[in-house]
Amino acid sequence: MIGFTISADSNIGYSSSVMPVWTEGSMWLAKASLAATGVPGTQLFTPDHIGGIEKGFSKLKNILVSEVGAINNWFFLGIYGTPFLFVEMDPTLPANLVVNRLIERIQNNRAPLADQVMLYVCKRIVEFDAFISRYGVGDVKAPTLALTVNL
């Protein structure tokens, strides 16, 4: 994929919008262009550097996925757009079950999410959980985070 956007809205006042610069498609294009140009040994930035950046994104995604398992508040999560899913985020469940539910729903979707997209989805989930902890939910009975992902 080359580029994506994520917007987050909720029924309790949280909102966010993200349009990341680096994506897997960007990395692939950078690797291909670096491999096809320049004299070997004279380049300051090589395809191996890009691979290191990609590994960093994957590690960061794994950290954020584990943070999703450590949520403190109950809420619904809806992901709309290219992927489409709805899941209950329940902190009374074991962390691995919370994460497995989310990953299973994403994997069963017609548009699985790549590392970069997953990184930003997890970040929004963790931010929303922190928002609930800080500001509460007021009279809302079913706090809901709605993420719109356009790939």
Residue pairs with C-beta under 8 A, 6 or more apart in sequence:
1 23
1 24
1 25
1 114
1 117
1 151
2 23
2 25
2 26
2 29
3 19
3 20
3 23
3 25
3 26
4 19
4 20
4 23
4 116
4 117
4 149
4 150
4 151
5 17
5 18
5 19
5 148
5 149
5 150
6 16
6 17
6 18
6 19
6 117
6 120
6 121
6 124
6 147
6 148
6 149
6 150
7 15
7 16
7 17
7 18
7 147
7 148
8 14
8 15
8 16
8 17
8 124
8 127
8 128
8 145
8 146
8 147
8 148
9 15
9 145
9 146
9 148
10 128
10 131
10 143
10 144
10 145
10 146
11 140
11 142
11 143
11 144
12 131
12 132
12 135
12 137
12 138
12 140
12 143
13 131
13 135
14 127
14 128
14 131
14 145
16 124
16 127
18 120
18 124
20 116
20 120
22 53
22 57
22 116
23 114
23 116
23 117
24 54
24 114
24 115
24 116
27 50
27 53
27 54
30 47
30 50
31 47
31 50
31 51
34 43
34 45
34 46
34 47
34 50
35 47
54 115
57 115
57 116
57 119
58 115
60 119
61 115
61 116
61 118
61 119
61 122
64 118
64 119
64 122
64 123
64 126
65 99
65 103
65 118
65 122
66 95
66 99
67 122
67 126
68 89
68 98
68 99
68 102
68 122
68 125
68 126
69 95
69 96
69 98
69 99
70 95
71 89
71 91
71 98
71 125
71 126
71 129
72 91
72 129
72 132
72 133
73 89
73 91
73 129
73 132
73 133
73 137
73 143
74 88
74 89
74 90
74 91
74 92
74 143
75 89
75 128
75 129
75 132
75 142
75 143
75 144
75 145
76 86
76 87
76 88
76 89
76 142
76 143
76 144
76 145
77 86
77 87
77 88
77 89
77 102
77 125
77 144
77 145
77 147
78 85
78 86
78 144
78 145
78 146
78 147
79 85
79 86
79 106
79 121
79 147
79 148
79 149
80 146
80 147
80 148
80 149
81 147
81 148
81 149
81 150
81 151
82 111
82 149
82 150
82 151
83 106
83 109
83 110
83 111
83 112
83 113
83 149
83 151
84 109
84 110
85 105
85 106
85 108
85 109
86 105
87 101
87 102
87 105
88 101
89 98
89 102
89 125
89 129
90 98
91 98
93 101
106 112
106 113
106 118
111 151
113 121
113 149
117 149
117 151
121 147
121 149
124 145
124 147
125 145
128 145
132 143
137 143
